[in-house]
Amino acid sequence: MDNKEFTIKGKLVSKNGSGSFDLVFNTVPELFSYKHVDEGTMLLLGELEVKETDDCLDMGCGYGVIGISMAKLAPKGRTYLVDRDFIAVDYANINIRENGLHNAEARLSNGFSHLKGLKFDVIASNLPTHIGQLSLRNIISDMKAHLKPSGRVYVVTVSILKPFIKREFLSVFGNYEKLKQGRKHLVSMAVKE
């Protein structure tokens, strides 16, 4: 195991143009996309609409890029970041502190297991494609159960999953919107009606 730590620096510009924020992320080789923020996450961040009072969830947070970005955009809300990997959760919490956030926390959680009773305005995820369709179906269903009324789900997936995501969002939420198609990734959204 390589103990070398990496630092990624970047700027988040809000979709509505209300502000921009400098962000810093510490990572290690054990974590996904440890040398740079991956293309799918960047595509998702460009489409996220977060209000300053939104309560947000980053499902499968890794070292925290999506969740920390949402916490910056929603300073009057609360943001939770969850992952089943304890190294990811440790680094997400390190990065929360590094970015001076007091409205965010990372938790070890297999899906929604450690989020009992919590509801969110926004849930965002760079969905893992290697877990299979049954697991993805369960995650999407659980996302709806943890949204407040009119809450929004934003996901980024590899483009090949577009028919599956569209079908599942229509089945679970009754709506689906393709927000952005990149070279390899697709950002989709659904609203809890």
Buried (B, 14 or more C-beta within 10 A) or exposed (E): EEEEEBEBEBEBEBEEEEEEBEBEBBBBEEBBBBEEBBBBBBBBBBBBBBBEEBBBBBBBBBBBBBBBBBBBBBEEBBBBBBBEBEBBBBBBBBBBEBBEBEBBBBBBBEBBEEBEEEBBBBBBBBBBBEEEEEEBBBBBEBBBEBBEEEBBBBBBBEEEBBEBBBEBBEEBBEEBBEBBEBEEBBBBBBBBE
